[in-house]
Amino acid sequence: MKPDREVEPLPEAPATAAAYLGDRFALMQRFAEHLADTGVSHGLIGPREVPRLWERHVLNCVGVQELIEPDAHVADVGSGAGLPGLVIAIARPDLQVTLVEPMLRRVNWLDAVRSDLRLDNVTIVRSRAEQCTDLEVDVVTSRAVARLETLSQWSLPLLRSGGRMLALKGSSAQEEVDEARSQIESMGGSDVEVLTCGSAVVDPPTSIVSVRVQHRLERRTAPFRQSRAGKQSAKRGPNRQNKRK
C-alpha cells in the first residue's frame, strides 16, 4: 500500500531563479529543501505543494524584496513557513528581518531553519502581531494571513513614520483594496495601491498591496480578557470586605 502522505521530490529550480538570486541562490535552494522535507512533516506545507513549491511559494515571495529599501528593518507577521520572511532574509542580507509567529511548533521550525542556514539577520518573536507593542520597523510584510481590514489593524501600528505595509495577495488584491480602503485610511494608512513585482522570475508576477503611514500610529495592546473565575472573585471581593467590616 502507498503511504497516506506520499511526498513528491522537490523539482529542479527554474533557470530564472538562479539568474535572479545570483550568489544567494544556493542558500535559497537549501531553504526550499527544508520546506519540501521538514516543512511538510511539520504541517507547514502540504505534500501536494512540493511539485510547485518554487513557483507558487518561494519565487512568489522573493519579488517583494524589490520594494524594500536598503538596510531596512522588516517585520513579517504570521510567518508560518517563513513565507515571505525567510525568503526576504535570504535574498537580502542587508535587511534585518523579524519573524512574528504565535505558534510554538512553527517557531521551533523557523528557529531550526535559521540556525541551519546561519541567517544572522533574522530574529524570531513568538507573539501575535497585535501584542508586539515594542516593535517598530520600516516595513511589515505578510502572506495569506488575513483580510486587509484585519491585517491593517495588526500591521500598521508596527510601522515607524513613513513606514510601509506590503501584503502579498492573489488575484483578489484590488477587490480587497476597494472594500477596505476607507477603513485603512481611517486608521491612518495612505497611498493604498496594488503593485506587482517579481516579473523577472515568476509568471504571473506577485500582487502586493502597499500601504504607507505618514505618522506612527497609536499602539493598542490586545484587550485583557478576564477569566470567568476572575470575574467571580472580583464580584465576591467587595462583599467579603463588607462582611469583615
QUISULPE-V137250 format. One record per residue. N is the residue number from 1. RES is the residue in one small letter. NEAR is the number of other ideal C-beta (glycine too) atoms within 8 Angstrom. Layout:
n: {N	N}
res: {RES	RES}
near: {NEAR	NEAR}
//
This chain:
n: {1	2	3	4	5	6	7	8	9	10	11	12	13	14	15	16	17	18	19	20	21	22	23	24	25	26	27	28	29	30	31	32	33	34	35	36	37	38	39	40	41	42	43	44	45	46	47	48	49	50	51	52	53	54	55	56	57	58	59	60	61	62	63	64	65	66	67	68	69	70	71	72	73	74	75	76	77	78	79	80	81	82	83	84	85	86	87	88	89	90	91	92	93	94	95	96	97	98	99	100	101	102	103	104	105	106	107	108	109	110	111	112	113	114	115	116	117	118	119	120	121	122	123	124	125	126	127	128	129	130	131	132	133	134	135	136	137	138	139	140	141	142	143	144	145	146	147	148	149	150	151	152	153	154	155	156	157	158	159	160	161	162	163	164	165	166	167	168	169	170	171	172	173	174	175	176	177	178	179	180	181	182	183	184	185	186	187	188	189	190	191	192	193	194	195	196	197	198	199	200	201	202	203	204	205	206	207	208	209	210	211	212	213	214	215	216	217	218	219	220	221	222	223	224	225	226	227	228	229	230	231	232	233	234	235	236	237	238	239	240	241	242	243	244	245}
res: {m	k	p	d	r	e	v	e	p	l	p	e	a	p	a	t	a	a	a	y	l	g	d	r	f	a	l	m	q	r	f	a	e	h	l	a	d	t	g	v	s	h	g	l	i	g	p	r	e	v	p	r	l	w	e	r	h	v	l	n	c	v	g	v	q	e	l	i	e	p	d	a	h	v	a	d	v	g	s	g	a	g	l	p	g	l	v	i	a	i	a	r	p	d	l	q	v	t	l	v	e	p	m	l	r	r	v	n	w	l	d	a	v	r	s	d	l	r	l	d	n	v	t	i	v	r	s	r	a	e	q	c	t	d	l	e	v	d	v	v	t	s	r	a	v	a	r	l	e	t	l	s	q	w	s	l	p	l	l	r	s	g	g	r	m	l	a	l	k	g	s	s	a	q	e	e	v	d	e	a	r	s	q	i	e	s	m	g	g	s	d	v	e	v	l	t	c	g	s	a	v	v	d	p	p	t	s	i	v	s	v	r	v	q	h	r	l	e	r	r	t	a	p	f	r	q	s	r	a	g	k	q	s	a	k	r	g	p	n	r	q	n	k	r	k}
near: {2	4	5	4	6	7	8	9	6	8	9	3	10	9	6	10	14	9	7	9	11	7	5	10	11	7	9	15	9	10	15	13	9	11	16	13	8	8	12	15	6	9	5	10	12	5	10	6	10	15	7	8	15	12	10	7	14	15	14	12	14	17	15	16	11	7	10	13	5	4	5	11	10	16	15	16	14	11	15	8	11	14	12	13	14	18	15	18	13	13	10	9	7	6	14	8	15	14	14	15	14	6	6	6	8	13	11	8	13	14	9	9	12	11	7	8	11	5	9	4	9	12	7	12	10	7	9	9	12	10	8	12	6	4	10	7	14	12	14	16	16	15	10	4	9	8	7	14	10	8	14	15	10	14	15	16	11	14	17	8	8	8	14	13	19	14	14	14	11	5	4	7	12	7	7	12	13	7	8	12	9	6	9	14	10	6	10	10	12	9	6	11	7	11	9	10	11	14	9	6	11	13	4	5	10	13	12	15	16	13	15	11	16	7	6	8	10	4	6	5	7	6	4	4	4	6	6	5	6	8	9	8	8	8	8	8	8	7	8	8	8	7	6	5	4}
//
